[in-house]
């Protein structure tokens, strides 16, 4: 015997299915201005800064290589230096860096930078290493050229120690400025 839902139940079911059928839209990279507001872990990069910060997420229909190529092209068009930031949600210094997203010291260090964040737990190791990244340690910052190839040595967490708010920004600024 078939069970048929009532008309209100069908409408509710149709609405629920319709809301689940399309994935949520990916947020566009936000542009960040220096802001005196207190930093928060999940706050977007403030609008208006000469820097941008985007987190790439693994999606079924777009490879890491394709997403990186698009973000590197975006950086070049905007005349920004593409820097790939390898992080992890469980990493203490990475959490501290995320909390600094609106801090004027970090925003100053990232002037002229398009920061492309990759979470090591979102991406397969093979995808990361195929792009030349060796995320043995997080956090790690990697400069890349227009083809997505690594430029120079990465900046690893041993470059600033445990005092992230005070020590990371000047080291990151020097890293970005180096040829």
C-alpha positions in Angstrom: 0.0 0.0 0.0 1.4 3.4 -1.0 1.5 6.2 1.5 0.7 9.6 0.1 1.6 12.8 1.8 -1.0 15.5 2.3 -0.7 18.7 0.2 0.9 20.8 3.0 3.4 18.1 3.6 4.2 17.9 -0.1 4.8 21.7 -0.3 7.1 21.5 2.8 8.9 18.5 1.3 9.3 20.3 -2.0 10.6 23.4 -0.3 13.1 21.5 1.7 14.4 19.5 -1.3 14.7 22.7 -3.4 16.7 24.4 -0.7 19.1 21.4 -0.6 19.5 20.9 -4.3 21.8 23.8 -4.9 25.0 24.2 -3.0 25.4 27.5 -1.2 27.1 30.2 -3.4 30.9 30.5 -2.8 31.7 33.9 -1.3 33.7 36.2 -3.6 37.1 37.1 -2.3 36.7 40.0 0.0 39.0 42.9 0.1 40.2 44.1 3.4 40.8 47.7 4.9 42.7 48.4 8.0 40.1 48.5 10.7 40.4 49.2 14.4 37.7 46.6 15.3 38.7 43.8 17.5 39.7 40.7 15.5 37.4 37.7 15.4 38.2 34.2 14.3 35.5 34.0 11.6 35.3 37.7 10.5 35.8 38.2 6.8 38.7 40.3 5.6 37.5 43.9 5.8 36.6 45.6 2.6 38.8 48.3 1.0 42.3 47.1 1.9 45.1 46.9 -0.6 45.2 43.2 0.2 42.8 40.3 -0.2 42.4 36.9 1.6 40.5 34.0 0.3 40.1 30.4 1.6 39.9 27.8 -1.2 37.6 24.9 -0.4 37.7 21.5 -2.0 34.7 21.1 -4.3 34.0 18.1 -6.5 34.0 19.9 -9.9 37.1 22.1 -9.5 40.6 20.9 -8.9 43.1 22.6 -6.7 45.2 23.4 -9.8 42.2 25.1 -11.5 41.2 27.1 -8.4 44.8 28.2 -7.8 45.2 29.2 -11.4 42.1 31.4 -11.1 43.2 33.0 -7.9 46.7 33.6 -9.2 45.2 35.3 -12.3 43.0 37.4 -10.0 46.1 38.5 -8.1 48.0 39.4 -11.3 45.0 41.4 -12.7 44.8 43.3 -9.4 48.6 43.7 -9.3 48.9 41.8 -6.1 51.5 39.2 -5.1 49.9 35.7 -4.8 50.9 34.0 -1.6 49.6 30.5 -0.7 49.0 30.1 3.0 48.9 26.5 4.2 46.9 26.2 7.5 44.9 23.9 9.6 41.9 24.4 11.8 43.5 22.5 14.7 46.8 24.5 14.5 47.3 27.0 17.3 49.4 29.5 15.4 46.9 29.2 12.4 44.0 30.1 14.8 46.0 33.0 16.1 46.7 34.2 12.5 43.0 33.9 11.7 42.1 36.1 14.7 44.6 38.7 13.5 42.8 39.0 10.1 41.6 42.6 11.0 44.6 43.6 13.0 46.3 46.7 11.4 49.8 45.1 11.9 48.8 42.0 9.8 46.9 44.1 7.3 50.0 46.3 6.8 52.2 43.2 6.3 49.7 41.9 3.7 49.6 45.2 1.7 49.8 44.2 -2.0 49.2 40.5 -1.3 46.4 38.2 -2.5 46.5 35.5 0.3 45.2 32.2 -0.9 44.5 30.0 2.2 44.5 26.2 1.9 43.5 24.0 4.8 45.6 20.8 4.9 42.5 18.8 6.0 40.4 20.1 3.1 42.8 19.0 0.4 44.3 15.6 -0.5 48.1 15.4 0.2 48.5 14.4 -3.5 46.8 17.6 -4.6 49.0 19.8 -2.4 52.3 18.1 -3.4 51.4 18.1 -7.1 51.3 21.9 -6.8 54.8 21.8 -5.2 53.6 22.4 -1.6 55.1 20.2 1.1 52.9 21.0 4.1 55.0 19.2 6.7 54.5 22.1 9.0 51.6 24.5 9.4 51.3 27.4 9.1 53.5 27.9 6.0 53.4 30.8 3.5 54.5 30.2 -0.1 55.0 32.8 -2.8 54.1 31.6 -6.3 54.7 32.9 -9.8 52.1 33.5 -12.6 52.3 29.8 -13.4 51.7 28.7 -9.8 55.2 27.6 -9.2 56.9 28.2 -5.9 59.2 31.2 -5.7 62.0 31.0 -3.1 61.8 29.3 0.2 58.5 29.3 2.2 58.0 31.1 5.4 57.4 28.6 8.1 56.2 29.0 11.7 59.8 28.8 13.0 60.2 32.2 11.4 58.2 34.0 14.2 57.8 31.7 17.2 54.9 31.7 19.5 54.2 35.5 19.7 52.2 35.6 16.5 50.7 39.1 16.9 54.0 40.8 17.5 56.4 38.7 15.4 54.5 37.4 12.4 53.7 40.7 10.7 57.3 42.1 10.3 58.5 38.6 9.1 55.6 38.2 6.7 56.2 41.8 5.3 59.9 41.0 4.7 59.0 37.6 3.1 56.6 39.3 0.7 59.1 42.0 -0.2 61.9 39.6 -0.8 62.6 38.8 -4.5 
